[in-house]
Amino acid sequence: MKALEVAVNIENGDRLSKAQLFYPREQNGVCEDEFWAALGGKPESIAPAKPDEPPKGTEEQLLAYSLFHVSDASGKLESTEVMERPLDKDKHLNSNDTFILELFDRVFVWQGLGASIEEKRMGMKIATDFIEQKGKPKNTKVSRIPEGCEDAHFKSFFNGFYPMSKMDVGKDNGMDTSTHAK
């Protein structure tokens, strides 16, 4: 399932839905032979998948997060931590820069549409350097997120990604509150 998730993310994110996915079982083995040939032949046996180990850390470590602003607006590339909380999409994510959201076992690199190539490149380098510098688990994932392609996990750290619905119901709006559901 993980391979399918990666393939779909590549198709939808990195390749803007221009990649073509092949499902060997639906191709009657046609692309399966090609696949194994490219890998040097099919092995005699394939070991079963091993589940990922859950991250090992204290509850405080697992819940902590940091946001870093990567910008070259001053003429030189700078990375500064954003200390203000709660995080807000409109206030803390600038389309002209790159931001790094650091979690315990995951690092997101958000790249604004107007961010310079240097900001994007160095944002990824800084994020991968965090793994060693901050003693993160070896299986820490670094995810590049172009502006407009944010996933639900990334969005959950910011206010303002989801519009707040304003629905006023009740007695003051003419609703009959004397009835009860049975």
C-alpha positions as CSV (number, residue, x, y, z in Angstrom):
1,M,0.0,0.0,0.0
2,K,2.9,2.4,0.7
3,A,4.2,2.0,-2.8
4,L,0.8,2.9,-4.2
5,E,0.6,5.9,-1.9
6,V,4.0,7.1,-3.1
7,A,3.1,6.5,-6.8
8,V,-0.2,8.4,-6.5
9,N,1.6,11.3,-4.7
10,I,4.2,11.4,-7.5
11,E,1.4,11.3,-10.1
12,N,-0.6,14.1,-8.5
13,G,2.1,16.2,-6.9
14,D,5.5,16.1,-8.6
15,R,4.2,15.2,-12.1
16,L,1.0,17.3,-12.0
17,S,-1.1,14.2,-13.1
18,K,1.0,13.6,-16.2
19,A,2.5,10.4,-14.9
20,Q,0.9,7.1,-16.0
21,L,0.4,4.4,-13.4
22,F,0.4,0.7,-14.4
23,Y,-1.2,-1.9,-12.2
24,P,0.5,-5.3,-13.0
25,R,-2.5,-7.4,-12.0
26,E,-4.7,-5.6,-14.4
27,Q,-2.2,-6.0,-17.3
28,N,-2.1,-9.8,-17.2
29,G,1.6,-9.8,-16.3
30,V,2.7,-7.8,-19.3
31,C,4.3,-5.0,-17.4
32,E,5.3,-7.3,-14.5
33,D,7.9,-9.1,-16.7
34,E,9.3,-5.7,-17.8
35,F,9.5,-4.6,-14.2
36,W,11.4,-7.7,-13.0
37,A,13.7,-7.5,-16.1
38,A,14.6,-3.9,-15.2
39,L,15.6,-5.1,-11.7
40,G,17.8,-8.0,-13.0
41,G,15.2,-10.8,-12.6
42,K,12.6,-11.9,-10.1
43,P,14.0,-13.4,-6.9
44,E,13.1,-16.9,-5.7
45,S,11.2,-15.5,-2.7
46,I,10.2,-12.0,-1.5
47,A,10.3,-11.3,2.3
48,P,7.0,-10.0,3.8
49,A,6.7,-6.3,4.5
50,K,7.8,-5.0,7.8
51,P,5.6,-2.4,9.5
52,D,7.3,0.9,10.3
53,E,8.2,1.3,13.9
54,P,6.3,4.0,15.7
55,P,8.5,7.0,16.7
56,K,10.1,6.7,20.1
57,G,9.9,9.8,22.1
58,T,8.2,11.4,25.1
59,E,4.7,12.8,24.6
60,E,6.2,16.3,24.8
61,Q,8.7,15.5,22.1
62,L,6.0,14.0,19.8
63,L,3.7,17.1,20.2
64,A,6.4,19.8,19.8
65,Y,6.7,21.6,16.5
66,S,8.7,24.5,15.1
67,L,8.3,26.8,12.1
68,F,11.3,28.3,10.3
69,H,11.2,31.1,7.7
70,V,13.8,30.8,4.9
71,S,14.3,34.0,2.9
72,D,16.8,35.8,0.8
73,A,15.0,39.1,0.8
74,S,17.8,40.8,2.8
75,G,20.3,39.9,0.1
76,K,21.6,36.9,1.9
77,L,19.8,33.6,2.7
78,E,18.6,33.6,6.3
79,S,16.6,31.0,8.3
80,T,14.8,32.3,11.4
81,E,12.4,30.6,13.7
82,V,8.8,31.9,13.9
83,M,8.0,31.9,17.6
84,E,4.4,33.3,17.5
85,R,1.6,30.9,18.2
86,P,-1.0,29.9,17.0
87,L,0.2,29.7,13.5
88,D,-2.0,31.3,10.8
89,K,-1.8,30.5,7.1
90,D,-2.2,34.1,6.0
91,K,0.1,35.6,8.6
92,H,2.9,33.0,8.7
93,L,3.1,31.6,5.2
94,N,4.4,34.1,2.6
95,S,4.1,33.1,-1.1
96,N,7.5,34.7,-1.8
97,D,9.5,32.6,0.7
98,T,10.0,29.0,1.9
99,F,9.0,27.7,5.3
100,I,10.1,24.6,7.2
101,L,7.7,23.0,9.7
102,E,9.7,20.7,11.9
103,L,7.9,17.9,13.8
104,F,9.5,15.0,15.8
105,D,9.6,12.5,13.0
106,R,8.7,14.6,10.0
107,V,9.9,17.8,8.4
108,F,7.8,19.7,5.9
109,V,9.3,22.2,3.4
110,W,6.6,24.5,2.2
111,Q,7.6,26.4,-1.0
112,G,5.7,29.5,-1.9
113,L,4.9,30.1,-5.6
114,G,7.1,33.2,-5.6
115,A,10.0,31.7,-3.6
116,S,13.4,32.0,-5.3
117,I,15.2,28.8,-6.6
118,E,17.9,29.4,-3.9
119,E,15.2,29.5,-1.1
120,K,13.6,26.3,-2.4
121,R,16.9,24.5,-2.7
122,M,18.4,25.6,0.6
123,G,15.0,25.0,2.4
124,M,15.4,21.3,1.4
125,K,19.0,21.2,2.5
126,I,18.3,22.9,5.9
127,A,15.4,20.4,6.4
128,T,17.6,17.4,5.7
129,D,20.3,18.8,7.9
130,F,17.8,19.0,10.8
131,I,17.7,15.2,11.0
132,E,21.3,15.0,12.0
133,Q,21.7,18.3,13.8
134,K,18.7,17.8,16.1
135,G,19.1,14.1,16.7
136,K,15.9,13.1,14.9
137,P,15.0,9.4,14.3
138,K,16.8,8.0,11.2
139,N,13.4,7.3,9.4
140,T,12.4,11.0,9.7
141,K,10.7,12.0,6.4
142,V,11.3,15.3,4.6
143,S,8.4,16.3,2.5
144,R,8.4,19.1,-0.1
145,I,5.1,20.9,-0.3
146,P,4.5,23.4,-3.1
147,E,2.1,26.1,-2.3
148,G,-1.5,25.0,-3.1
149,C,-0.6,21.3,-2.6
150,E,-0.7,21.1,1.2
151,D,-1.9,17.9,2.7
152,A,-4.3,17.6,5.7
153,H,-1.4,16.9,8.2
154,F,0.4,20.1,7.2
155,K,-2.8,22.2,7.2
156,S,-3.6,21.0,10.7
157,F,-0.9,23.2,12.2
158,F,-2.3,26.4,10.8
159,N,-5.5,28.4,11.2
160,G,-7.1,29.7,8.0
161,F,-6.7,26.7,5.6
162,Y,-10.4,25.7,6.1
163,P,-13.1,28.3,5.8
164,M,-15.1,28.6,9.0
165,S,-18.8,28.0,8.4
166,K,-21.0,30.4,10.2
167,M,-24.2,28.7,10.8
168,D,-26.5,30.2,13.4
169,V,-29.3,27.9,14.4
170,G,-31.7,27.9,17.3
171,K,-34.6,29.7,18.9
172,D,-33.4,33.2,17.9
173,N,-33.5,32.3,14.2
174,G,-37.1,31.1,14.3
175,M,-36.5,27.4,14.9
176,D,-39.0,25.5,16.9
177,T,-37.1,24.3,20.0
178,S,-40.1,22.6,21.6
179,T,-39.8,19.4,19.6
180,H,-37.3,16.6,20.4
181,A,-35.9,13.8,18.3
182,K,-37.4,10.4,19.1
